[in-house]
Amino acid sequence: MTELTITGLTAGYGATRVLRGVDLTVPSGSLAAVLGPSGCGKTTLLRVVAGFLRPAAGEVRLGGRVVTSLAPERRRATVVPQEGALFPHLTVGANVGYGLPRPGRAERVAEMLQLIGLAGFEKRKPAELSGGQQQRVALARALAPAPDLVLLDEPFSALDAGLRADLRADVRRVLRAAGTTALLVTHDQDEALSMADVVAVMRDGGVVQAGSPEDVYSRPVDLGVATFVGEAVLLPAVASGGSATSALGVIDLTAEATGSGTVLLRPEQVSPNLDGEGITAKVLRTSFHGHDATVTLRAGDTELVSRVPAPLRIAEGDNVRIRVSGQGRFYPAAMKDTRPSHDS
């Protein structure tokens, strides 16, 4: 197992600077998800770590070994691309064993196919496999040479939603079983939060926050991270001590604050009820998702979203009472608003 350490990484294409001093540490045996919108630099970061692009400045270390200037084949890092990129003319076994030394190759291939749940598929061709099976074979091929690092370049983006969820769990299980350090590049928040040990949020060529999924979701460093990693309820508020006054009444805060700013709540903290105490709001619309539902509400001039468990007991047009659970996180008005002005 090998720790990945990235320090002060700067890189780009010609005169275009894409990465601007990226710092990131991935502990040995951990999976880190690099999360960010298109154009933030996450794919460029993967290319530099893989050795496909030479950085202008900074350092990449694998297990204490500086690999910044090494050719890709000398880094002991392998890549799982978006669509597997299996050799169509080779069997599954030949794909997994490609590049392995002949002594022990058959045993290693069998071991990898057992690990990914495709034992007995050695003689099949890629065209005979489903999309999910092909991606598992691509992962087995990446793990077969026992690399220090596996780089996953949005490997689930071409799959349908149901298959994506199953394959994420499979990949997480396989990586843990192999004990391999991994770096996943994705723009999918659910993917990053559900799979990773470390989530690194990128913006404008830098890592703005890195931490556990729970830490990044619950304690985002700014409003840009808050709105990118999940749905957010943002309320103009005035803070005094450990609470703030907003359109939803007085909200307890995670830390003491003073003055004008914005309170962050997550939709699951907002509970609409047909009776009881709380601020009155009107149900504007509902969206049923099976296991839960989202409800759009208006309290005075403020529109907000609530996430409630199924079955849904309120309907469009109902007047409800809103209760807030837990604490809000306060961002002073003086903080720069880093929320994107358009979809990225």
TORKOL-4160 file (C-alpha; in steps of 0.2 Angstrom, whole numbers, padded with zeros to 4 digits, m for minus):
344
<pt num="1" X="0000" Y="0000" Z="0000"/>
<pt num="2" X="0006" Y="0017" Z="m0005"/>
<pt num="3" X="0002" Y="0035" Z="0000"/>
<pt num="4" X="0000" Y="0048" Z="m0014"/>
<pt num="5" X="0006" Y="0065" Z="m0010"/>
<pt num="6" X="0003" Y="0080" Z="m0022"/>
<pt num="7" X="0012" Y="0096" Z="m0017"/>
<pt num="8" X="0010" Y="0113" Z="m0026"/>
<pt num="9" X="0006" Y="0106" Z="m0043"/>
<pt num="10" X="0004" Y="0118" Z="m0057"/>
<pt num="11" X="0001" Y="0112" Z="m0075"/>
<pt num="12" X="m0008" Y="0117" Z="m0091"/>
<pt num="13" X="m0008" Y="0117" Z="m0110"/>
<pt num="14" X="0003" Y="0129" Z="m0119"/>
<pt num="15" X="m0001" Y="0146" Z="m0111"/>
<pt num="16" X="m0017" Y="0140" Z="m0103"/>
<pt num="17" X="m0014" Y="0137" Z="m0084"/>
<pt num="18" X="m0026" Y="0124" Z="m0078"/>
<pt num="19" X="m0019" Y="0118" Z="m0061"/>
<pt num="20" X="m0014" Y="0132" Z="m0049"/>
<pt num="21" X="m0004" Y="0125" Z="m0034"/>
<pt num="22" X="m0014" Y="0109" Z="m0030"/>
<pt num="23" X="m0011" Y="0101" Z="m0014"/>
<pt num="24" X="m0018" Y="0084" Z="m0009"/>
<pt num="25" X="m0014" Y="0069" Z="0001"/>
<pt num="26" X="m0022" Y="0051" Z="m0001"/>
<pt num="27" X="m0018" Y="0040" Z="0013"/>
<pt num="28" X="m0011" Y="0022" Z="0009"/>
<pt num="29" X="m0025" Y="0010" Z="0004"/>
<pt num="30" X="m0038" Y="0024" Z="0003"/>
<pt num="31" X="m0050" Y="0030" Z="m0011"/>
<pt num="32" X="m0050" Y="0048" Z="m0014"/>
<pt num="33" X="m0063" Y="0056" Z="m0025"/>
<pt num="34" X="m0058" Y="0072" Z="m0034"/>
<pt num="35" X="m0075" Y="0081" Z="m0037"/>
<pt num="36" X="m0078" Y="0096" Z="m0047"/>
<pt num="37" X="m0088" Y="0104" Z="m0062"/>
<pt num="38" X="m0082" Y="0103" Z="m0080"/>
<pt num="39" X="m0066" Y="0114" Z="m0083"/>
<pt num="40" X="m0060" Y="0114" Z="m0064"/>
<pt num="41" X="m0045" Y="0104" Z="m0068"/>
<pt num="42" X="m0049" Y="0087" Z="m0061"/>
<pt num="43" X="m0045" Y="0077" Z="m0077"/>
<pt num="44" X="m0028" Y="0087" Z="m0079"/>
<pt num="45" X="m0024" Y="0082" Z="m0062"/>
<pt num="46" X="m0026" Y="0064" Z="m0066"/>
<pt num="47" X="m0016" Y="0066" Z="m0082"/>
<pt num="48" X="m0002" Y="0073" Z="m0072"/>
<pt num="49" X="m0002" Y="0060" Z="m0059"/>
<pt num="50" X="m0003" Y="0046" Z="m0072"/>
<pt num="51" X="0012" Y="0054" Z="m0081"/>
<pt num="52" X="0003" Y="0059" Z="m0097"/>
<pt num="53" X="0007" Y="0077" Z="m0094"/>
<pt num="54" X="0022" Y="0086" Z="m0087"/>
<pt num="55" X="0018" Y="0099" Z="m0074"/>
<pt num="56" X="0026" Y="0116" Z="m0074"/>
<pt num="57" X="0029" Y="0116" Z="m0055"/>
<pt num="58" X="0026" Y="0105" Z="m0040"/>
<pt num="59" X="0028" Y="0087" Z="m0035"/>
<pt num="60" X="0020" Y="0070" Z="m0035"/>
<pt num="61" X="0025" Y="0057" Z="m0023"/>
<pt num="62" X="0020" Y="0038" Z="m0022"/>
<pt num="63" X="0025" Y="0030" Z="m0006"/>
<pt num="64" X="0039" Y="0043" Z="m0003"/>
<pt num="65" X="0046" Y="0041" Z="m0021"/>
<pt num="66" X="0046" Y="0056" Z="m0031"/>
<pt num="67" X="0038" Y="0051" Z="m0048"/>
<pt num="68" X="0035" Y="0069" Z="m0055"/>
<pt num="69" X="0047" Y="0066" Z="m0070"/>
<pt num="70" X="0045" Y="0048" Z="m0072"/>
<pt num="71" X="0038" Y="0040" Z="m0088"/>
<pt num="72" X="0020" Y="0033" Z="m0085"/>
<pt num="73" X="0026" Y="0015" Z="m0086"/>
<pt num="74" X="0039" Y="0018" Z="m0072"/>
<pt num="75" X="0026" Y="0025" Z="m0059"/>
<pt num="76" X="0017" Y="0009" Z="m0054"/>
<pt num="77" X="0001" Y="0018" Z="m0058"/>
<pt num="78" X="m0013" Y="0011" Z="m0069"/>
<pt num="79" X="m0028" Y="0019" Z="m0076"/>
<pt num="80" X="m0046" Y="0014" Z="m0078"/>
<pt num="81" X="m0054" Y="0025" Z="m0092"/>
<pt num="82" X="m0072" Y="0030" Z="m0094"/>
<pt num="83" X="m0077" Y="0016" Z="m0105"/>
<pt num="84" X="m0065" Y="0002" Z="m0100"/>
<pt num="85" X="m0055" Y="0002" Z="m0117"/>
<pt num="86" X="m0054" Y="m0017" Z="m0117"/>
<pt num="87" X="m0045" Y="m0025" Z="m0133"/>
<pt num="88" X="m0061" Y="m0031" Z="m0142"/>
<pt num="89" X="m0051" Y="m0045" Z="m0151"/>
<pt num="90" X="m0044" Y="m0053" Z="m0135"/>
<pt num="91" X="m0053" Y="m0064" Z="m0122"/>
<pt num="92" X="m0057" Y="m0058" Z="m0105"/>
<pt num="93" X="m0042" Y="m0068" Z="m0098"/>
<pt num="94" X="m0030" Y="m0061" Z="m0111"/>
<pt num="95" X="m0036" Y="m0043" Z="m0107"/>
<pt num="96" X="m0034" Y="m0045" Z="m0089"/>
<pt num="97" X="m0017" Y="m0054" Z="m0091"/>
<pt num="98" X="m0011" Y="m0041" Z="m0104"/>
<pt num="99" X="0007" Y="m0036" Z="m0100"/>
<pt num="100" X="0009" Y="m0048" Z="m0086"/>
<pt num="101" X="0025" Y="m0060" Z="m0086"/>
<pt num="102" X="0021" Y="m0077" Z="m0092"/>
<pt num="103" X="0026" Y="m0086" Z="m0076"/>
<pt num="104" X="0011" Y="m0085" Z="m0065"/>
<pt num="105" X="0000" Y="m0076" Z="m0077"/>
<pt num="106" X="m0014" Y="m0089" Z="m0078"/>
<pt num="107" X="m0015" Y="m0089" Z="m0059"/>
<pt num="108" X="m0015" Y="m0070" Z="m0057"/>
<pt num="109" X="m0029" Y="m0069" Z="m0070"/>
<pt num="110" X="m0040" Y="m0082" Z="m0061"/>
<pt num="111" X="m0037" Y="m0073" Z="m0044"/>
<pt num="112" X="m0042" Y="m0056" Z="m0052"/>
<pt num="113" X="m0058" Y="m0063" Z="m0060"/>
<pt num="114" X="m0063" Y="m0071" Z="m0044"/>
<pt num="115" X="m0060" Y="m0054" Z="m0035"/>
<pt num="116" X="m0072" Y="m0045" Z="m0047"/>
<pt num="117" X="m0085" Y="m0059" Z="m0047"/>
<pt num="118" X="m0082" Y="m0065" Z="m0065"/>
<pt num="119" X="m0073" Y="m0082" Z="m0062"/>
<pt num="120" X="m0076" Y="m0093" Z="m0077"/>
<pt num="121" X="m0077" Y="m0079" Z="m0089"/>
<pt num="122" X="m0059" Y="m0081" Z="m0096"/>
<pt num="123" X="m0063" Y="m0086" Z="m0113"/>
<pt num="124" X="m0077" Y="m0073" Z="m0117"/>
<pt num="125" X="m0074" Y="m0058" Z="m0128"/>
<pt num="126" X="m0079" Y="m0041" Z="m0122"/>
<pt num="127" X="m0093" Y="m0040" Z="m0134"/>
<pt num="128" X="m0101" Y="m0054" Z="m0124"/>
<pt num="129" X="m0101" Y="m0044" Z="m0108"/>
<pt num="130" X="m0113" Y="m0031" Z="m0101"/>
<pt num="131" X="m0106" Y="m0013" Z="m0099"/>
<pt num="132" X="m0104" Y="m0016" Z="m0080"/>
<pt num="133" X="m0095" Y="m0032" Z="m0083"/>
<pt num="134" X="m0083" Y="m0024" Z="m0095"/>
<pt num="135" X="m0079" Y="m0011" Z="m0082"/>
<pt num="136" X="m0076" Y="m0024" Z="m0069"/>
<pt num="137" X="m0064" Y="m0032" Z="m0081"/>
<pt num="138" X="m0055" Y="m0015" Z="m0084"/>
<pt num="139" X="m0053" Y="m0014" Z="m0066"/>
<pt num="140" X="m0046" Y="m0032" Z="m0065"/>
<pt num="141" X="m0034" Y="m0027" Z="m0078"/>
<pt num="142" X="m0028" Y="m0012" Z="m0069"/>
<pt num="143" X="m0026" Y="m0022" Z="m0053"/>
<pt num="144" X="m0017" Y="m0037" Z="m0060"/>
<pt num="145" X="0001" Y="m0030" Z="m0060"/>
<pt num="146" X="m0002" Y="m0025" Z="m0041"/>
<pt num="147" X="0001" Y="m0006" Z="m0044"/>
<pt num="148" X="0004" Y="0006" Z="m0031"/>
<pt num="149" X="m0010" Y="0017" Z="m0037"/>
<pt num="150" X="m0026" Y="0015" Z="m0047"/>
<pt num="151" X="m0033" Y="0030" Z="m0056"/>
<pt num="152" X="m0051" Y="0030" Z="m0061"/>
<pt num="153" X="m0057" Y="0042" Z="m0074"/>
<pt num="154" X="m0076" Y="0044" Z="m0072"/>
<pt num="155" X="m0077" Y="0025" Z="m0075"/>
<pt num="156" X="m0096" Y="0024" Z="m0072"/>
<pt num="157" X="m0102" Y="0039" Z="m0083"/>
<pt num="158" X="m0108" Y="0028" Z="m0098"/>
<pt num="159" X="m0118" Y="0017" Z="m0087"/>
<pt num="160" X="m0137" Y="0018" Z="m0083"/>
<pt num="161" X="m0141" Y="0024" Z="m0065"/>
<pt num="162" X="m0146" Y="0007" Z="m0058"/>
<pt num="163" X="m0130" Y="m0001" Z="m0064"/>
<pt num="164" X="m0119" Y="0013" Z="m0059"/>
<pt num="165" X="m0125" Y="0011" Z="m0040"/>
<pt num="166" X="m0121" Y="m0008" Z="m0041"/>
<pt num="167" X="m0104" Y="m0006" Z="m0049"/>
<pt num="168" X="m0099" Y="0008" Z="m0037"/>
<pt num="169" X="m0101" Y="m0004" Z="m0023"/>
<pt num="170" X="m0092" Y="m0018" Z="m0032"/>
<pt num="171" X="m0077" Y="m0007" Z="m0036"/>
<pt num="172" X="m0076" Y="0000" Z="m0018"/>
<pt num="173" X="m0076" Y="m0018" Z="m0012"/>
<pt num="174" X="m0063" Y="m0024" Z="m0024"/>
<pt num="175" X="m0051" Y="m0009" Z="m0020"/>
<pt num="176" X="m0053" Y="m0012" Z="m0001"/>
<pt num="177" X="m0050" Y="m0031" Z="m0004"/>
<pt num="178" X="m0034" Y="m0027" Z="m0014"/>
<pt num="179" X="m0028" Y="m0014" Z="m0002"/>
<pt num="180" X="m0024" Y="m0002" Z="m0016"/>
<pt num="181" X="m0023" Y="0017" Z="m0015"/>
<pt num="182" X="m0035" Y="0025" Z="m0028"/>
<pt num="183" X="m0039" Y="0042" Z="m0035"/>
<pt num="184" X="m0057" Y="0043" Z="m0043"/>
<pt num="185" X="m0061" Y="0058" Z="m0054"/>
<pt num="186" X="m0079" Y="0062" Z="m0055"/>
<pt num="187" X="m0092" Y="0076" Z="m0057"/>
<pt num="188" X="m0105" Y="0066" Z="m0048"/>
<pt num="189" X="m0108" Y="0071" Z="m0030"/>
<pt num="190" X="m0117" Y="0055" Z="m0025"/>
<pt num="191" X="m0103" Y="0045" Z="m0032"/>
<pt num="192" X="m0090" Y="0054" Z="m0022"/>
<pt num="193" X="m0099" Y="0055" Z="m0006"/>
<pt num="194" X="m0104" Y="0036" Z="m0006"/>
<pt num="195" X="m0088" Y="0029" Z="m0012"/>
<pt num="196" X="m0073" Y="0039" Z="m0006"/>
<pt num="197" X="m0063" Y="0039" Z="0010"/>
<pt num="198" X="m0057" Y="0057" Z="0006"/>
<pt num="199" X="m0067" Y="0069" Z="m0005"/>
<pt num="200" X="m0057" Y="0083" Z="m0013"/>
<pt num="201" X="m0067" Y="0097" Z="m0021"/>
<pt num="202" X="m0059" Y="0107" Z="m0035"/>
<pt num="203" X="m0063" Y="0124" Z="m0041"/>
<pt num="204" X="m0053" Y="0135" Z="m0053"/>
<pt num="205" X="m0038" Y="0124" Z="m0054"/>
<pt num="206" X="m0036" Y="0121" Z="m0035"/>
<pt num="207" X="m0042" Y="0110" Z="m0021"/>
<pt num="208" X="m0053" Y="0121" Z="m0010"/>
<pt num="209" X="m0058" Y="0108" Z="0003"/>
<pt num="210" X="m0052" Y="0090" Z="0006"/>
<pt num="211" X="m0059" Y="0079" Z="0020"/>
<pt num="212" X="m0070" Y="0064" Z="0024"/>
<pt num="213" X="m0087" Y="0064" Z="0014"/>
<pt num="214" X="m0096" Y="0068" Z="0030"/>
<pt num="215" X="m0085" Y="0083" Z="0034"/>
<pt num="216" X="m0086" Y="0090" Z="0017"/>
<pt num="217" X="m0105" Y="0088" Z="0017"/>
<pt num="218" X="m0108" Y="0094" Z="0034"/>
<pt num="219" X="m0095" Y="0107" Z="0036"/>
<pt num="220" X="m0091" Y="0115" Z="0019"/>
<pt num="221" X="m0078" Y="0129" Z="0019"/>
<pt num="222" X="m0089" Y="0141" Z="0009"/>
<pt num="223" X="m0105" Y="0143" Z="0000"/>
<pt num="224" X="m0098" Y="0136" Z="m0016"/>
<pt num="225" X="m0093" Y="0120" Z="m0009"/>
<pt num="226" X="m0110" Y="0119" Z="0001"/>
<pt num="227" X="m0120" Y="0121" Z="m0015"/>
<pt num="228" X="m0109" Y="0109" Z="m0025"/>
<pt num="229" X="m0108" Y="0094" Z="m0014"/>
<pt num="230" X="m0127" Y="0093" Z="m0011"/>
<pt num="231" X="m0144" Y="0102" Z="m0011"/>
<pt num="232" X="m0144" Y="0117" Z="0001"/>
<pt num="233" X="m0156" Y="0128" Z="0010"/>
<pt num="234" X="m0148" Y="0145" Z="0011"/>
<pt num="235" X="m0157" Y="0158" Z="0022"/>
<pt num="236" X="m0152" Y="0176" Z="0024"/>
<pt num="237" X="m0150" Y="0178" Z="0043"/>
<pt num="238" X="m0143" Y="0189" Z="0057"/>
<pt num="239" X="m0133" Y="0180" Z="0069"/>
<pt num="240" X="m0131" Y="0184" Z="0088"/>
<pt num="241" X="m0121" Y="0172" Z="0098"/>
<pt num="242" X="m0125" Y="0154" Z="0096"/>
<pt num="243" X="m0141" Y="0157" Z="0085"/>
<pt num="244" X="m0147" Y="0167" Z="0070"/>
<pt num="245" X="m0164" Y="0174" Z="0065"/>
<pt num="246" X="m0171" Y="0170" Z="0048"/>
<pt num="247" X="m0186" Y="0167" Z="0038"/>
<pt num="248" X="m0188" Y="0150" Z="0047"/>
<pt num="249" X="m0187" Y="0159" Z="0064"/>
<pt num="250" X="m0172" Y="0157" Z="0076"/>
<pt num="251" X="m0160" Y="0143" Z="0071"/>
<pt num="252" X="m0146" Y="0136" Z="0082"/>
<pt num="253" X="m0129" Y="0138" Z="0075"/>
<pt num="254" X="m0114" Y="0126" Z="0074"/>
<pt num="255" X="m0103" Y="0140" Z="0081"/>
<pt num="256" X="m0105" Y="0158" Z="0088"/>
<pt num="257" X="m0107" Y="0172" Z="0076"/>
<pt num="258" X="m0112" Y="0190" Z="0075"/>
<pt num="259" X="m0119" Y="0201" Z="0061"/>
<pt num="260" X="m0128" Y="0198" Z="0044"/>
<pt num="261" X="m0124" Y="0183" Z="0033"/>
<pt num="262" X="m0131" Y="0166" Z="0027"/>
<pt num="263" X="m0137" Y="0151" Z="0036"/>
<pt num="264" X="m0134" Y="0134" Z="0028"/>
<pt num="265" X="m0146" Y="0120" Z="0031"/>
<pt num="266" X="m0148" Y="0103" Z="0022"/>
<pt num="267" X="m0165" Y="0099" Z="0015"/>
<pt num="268" X="m0167" Y="0084" Z="0027"/>
<pt num="269" X="m0166" Y="0096" Z="0041"/>
<pt num="270" X="m0182" Y="0105" Z="0036"/>
<pt num="271" X="m0198" Y="0096" Z="0041"/>
<pt num="272" X="m0215" Y="0101" Z="0034"/>
<pt num="273" X="m0230" Y="0096" Z="0045"/>
<pt num="274" X="m0249" Y="0098" Z="0043"/>
<pt num="275" X="m0250" Y="0103" Z="0062"/>
<pt num="276" X="m0239" Y="0108" Z="0076"/>
<pt num="277" X="m0228" Y="0123" Z="0079"/>
<pt num="278" X="m0216" Y="0132" Z="0067"/>
<pt num="279" X="m0216" Y="0145" Z="0053"/>
<pt num="280" X="m0230" Y="0143" Z="0041"/>
<pt num="281" X="m0226" Y="0139" Z="0023"/>
<pt num="282" X="m0235" Y="0134" Z="0007"/>
<pt num="283" X="m0231" Y="0119" Z="m0003"/>
<pt num="284" X="m0227" Y="0124" Z="m0021"/>
<pt num="285" X="m0223" Y="0107" Z="m0028"/>
<pt num="286" X="m0218" Y="0089" Z="m0024"/>
<pt num="287" X="m0206" Y="0077" Z="m0032"/>
<pt num="288" X="m0208" Y="0059" Z="m0027"/>
<pt num="289" X="m0192" Y="0048" Z="m0028"/>
<pt num="290" X="m0198" Y="0031" Z="m0021"/>
<pt num="291" X="m0188" Y="0030" Z="m0004"/>
<pt num="292" X="m0191" Y="0049" Z="m0001"/>
<pt num="293" X="m0197" Y="0065" Z="m0009"/>
<pt num="294" X="m0192" Y="0083" Z="m0011"/>
<pt num="295" X="m0205" Y="0097" Z="m0007"/>
<pt num="296" X="m0203" Y="0115" Z="m0013"/>
<pt num="297" X="m0210" Y="0127" Z="0000"/>
<pt num="298" X="m0212" Y="0146" Z="0001"/>
<pt num="299" X="m0211" Y="0154" Z="0018"/>
<pt num="300" X="m0215" Y="0173" Z="0016"/>
<pt num="301" X="m0204" Y="0178" Z="0002"/>
<pt num="302" X="m0191" Y="0164" Z="0004"/>
<pt num="303" X="m0192" Y="0148" Z="m0007"/>
<pt num="304" X="m0183" Y="0132" Z="0000"/>
<pt num="305" X="m0183" Y="0113" Z="m0002"/>
<pt num="306" X="m0186" Y="0100" Z="0010"/>
<pt num="307" X="m0182" Y="0081" Z="0009"/>
<pt num="308" X="m0194" Y="0070" Z="0018"/>
<pt num="309" X="m0196" Y="0051" Z="0019"/>
<pt num="310" X="m0210" Y="0041" Z="0010"/>
<pt num="311" X="m0224" Y="0040" Z="0010"/>
<pt num="312" X="m0228" Y="0058" Z="0006"/>
<pt num="313" X="m0242" Y="0065" Z="0017"/>
<pt num="314" X="m0243" Y="0083" Z="0010"/>
<pt num="315" X="m0249" Y="0089" Z="m0007"/>
<pt num="316" X="m0246" Y="0104" Z="m0018"/>
<pt num="317" X="m0256" Y="0119" Z="m0011"/>
<pt num="318" X="m0256" Y="0113" Z="0007"/>
<pt num="319" X="m0251" Y="0126" Z="0021"/>
<pt num="320" X="m0239" Y="0118" Z="0033"/>
<pt num="321" X="m0228" Y="0121" Z="0048"/>
<pt num="322" X="m0210" Y="0120" Z="0046"/>
<pt num="323" X="m0198" Y="0113" Z="0060"/>
<pt num="324" X="m0179" Y="0114" Z="0058"/>
<pt num="325" X="m0169" Y="0100" Z="0066"/>
<pt num="326" X="m0151" Y="0101" Z="0071"/>
<pt num="327" X="m0140" Y="0116" Z="0069"/>
<pt num="328" X="m0136" Y="0128" Z="0054"/>
<pt num="329" X="m0119" Y="0133" Z="0048"/>
<pt num="330" X="m0117" Y="0152" Z="0047"/>
<pt num="331" X="m0107" Y="0161" Z="0033"/>
<pt num="332" X="m0104" Y="0180" Z="0037"/>
<pt num="333" X="m0109" Y="0192" Z="0023"/>
<pt num="334" X="m0091" Y="0198" Z="0022"/>
<pt num="335" X="m0086" Y="0180" Z="0015"/>
<pt num="336" X="m0084" Y="0180" Z="m0004"/>
<pt num="337" X="m0099" Y="0171" Z="m0012"/>
<pt num="338" X="m0091" Y="0157" Z="m0022"/>
<pt num="339" X="m0107" Y="0149" Z="m0029"/>
<pt num="340" X="m0106" Y="0147" Z="m0048"/>
<pt num="341" X="m0117" Y="0159" Z="m0057"/>
<pt num="342" X="m0122" Y="0146" Z="m0070"/>
<pt num="343" X="m0121" Y="0127" Z="m0072"/>
<pt num="344" X="m0104" Y="0120" Z="m0075"/>
